[in-house]
Amino acid sequence: MGIIRRRDGSQTVTDETQDRALAFLYRTAPGRSLLKLLVQPWVSALGGAALDHPLSTVLIPGFVRHFQMDLSDYQKETYRSYNAFFTRQIRPEARPVDPDPAALISPCDAKLTVYPITPDSCFPIKQSLYRTGDLLGCHRLARRFAGGQCLIFRLTVEDYHRYCYPEDGVKSRNRLLGSELHTVNPIALEGYNIYKRNCRSACLIRTAHLGTIAMIEVGALMVGKIVNHHGAGNVRRGAEKGMFRFGGSTVVVLLQKDAAVLDPDILQNSAEGVETAVHYGERIGTAQQCSHCLDKQGAV
């Protein structure tokens, strides 16, 4: 059972129902056999097609009740399918972007954990270690982030599943990596190196305040598609970058050494193994405008 702490200091625990299902899939022989079937791309595609069907709207009321969702922040509309509901748009005034240009903002509504990137470009996620090169699809590129920070934004099914750019800058093309889809719930990390085989989309963004950052979207079990809106070019802080289809998913942001100082409560929570609930556009730290982050780091 994990703890999620809000910025006001109050806290809650993660939903045990999902944890029990994941424990079956990852820790039992029958579950692992079923998992091999579930992670096939055609299964995810079939599930996605079902959730795009108009009849899937019958699932919406039960979903809202189960997760005790407050929909007052969202634009009022009639949803044509469950996926349309899942990727619903929030009212802009409900997620204001911090106006301070030096503020590092959260790219999404999520549960955030921050990890230091070790000298050999590895970082811990619960009980496993994952190389930044595996996330980026390039171990040489990962060296640029040695000594920096890895920000893990874990989205759960009740979260707003659209995400934004954390800073103005020049973006590289999207690199689609991996082909198998697995869950991103922390319990899965105990027995399976999930990120290395997950479908993910990675890009670099060259910025004025944060140096070069990497942004990686990670698809999860039964997420049929990561939808990114833009290719290479100029991007704007707070502008929507893309969205996830149905399922719990993750956004990873890699920062170079001394690029930013995260807020003390987030660092303290992460040190205690506690996730911090954050919102799209919310301040989570301060950019340092470090000189070595702004020097010749190579093209994006």
Secondary structure, DSSP 8 states (H G I E B T S, - for coil): --EEE-TTS-EEE--HHHHHHHHHHHHSHHHHHHHHHHTSHHHHHHHHHHHHSGGGGGGHHHHHHHTT---TTB-----SSHHHHHT--B-GGGS-----TTEEE-SSSEEEEEEE--TTSEEEETTEEEEHHHHHT-HHHHGGGTTSEEEEEE--TTS--EEE-SS-EEE---EEE--B----SGGGGGT--HHHHB-EEEEEEE-SSS-EEEEEEE--TT---EEE---SEEE-TTSEEEEE-SS--EEEEEE-TTSEEE-HHHHHHHHTT-EEEE-TT-EEEEE---GGGSS-----
